């Protein structure tokens, strides 16, 4: 933890931030492709992706699935 002049501590930027961002982007692209292909075929894809069951929009469902996926690997 780094301490600035005001006495508030905040984490230093690390490699973990870049790794987390990379995992999020890769997971988002993968789940978005699954959702698009399944949607084009006419399959209910929300039941396949963890956390996306109750979300109405494509983007929201994919984000929910990626956040659920990331919580499992952290």
N, C-alpha and C positions, 0 to 999 in steps of 0.2 A: 504494500500500500504506500502510496506517495502522499505526502502532506504538503498542501500549498500554503500560502501566506495567511489565509483566513482560518486555518486550523481544521478545515474540512478534508477528510481523507477520501480519496477516490482511487480506483484501481488503475494501474499502469496499463497502457495498451500492450497486448501480448500477441503471440502467434495464435492463441486460442480464438481470438476474435476473427481472424482471417479464416481459420479452419471452420468455425461455426458458420460463418457466412457462406463458405464454399459448400458445406453440407446442406445448408438450407436451399441454396440455388439449385444444386443437383437434385435434391429431393423434390423441389417444386417442379422442375422441368419434367422429371420422371412421372410424378403423380398427375401433372397437367396433361401429359401425353396419354396416360391411361384414361383419364376422364374424357378427353376429346375423342379418342378412339371408341370408347364404350358408348359415349353419347351419340356418335355418328352411327353406330350399329343399332342403337336403341336399347341398350342394356342399362339397368339401374346400377350405376357405378358407386354411388355413395355408400352402399353396404360393404363394398370391398375395401374402402379406405378408412383407417381408424380415425375417429373423431369427426368425420364428415357427415355422419348420419342425419343430424338435425339441421344442417345448413342448407339454405335455399339456392344460393348462387354458386356458380362454377368456381369463381375465384375464392370465395369464402370457404367452400368445401375443400379445395386443394390446400389452402393455407392451414385450415384446421387439421388436415391429415398430415401435413409436413410438421406442424408443431407437435402433434401427438407422436409422430415418428421420432422426432429429435429428442423428446423427453425420454423415450425408451433407450436411446443410445448414449445419453449423457450420464 
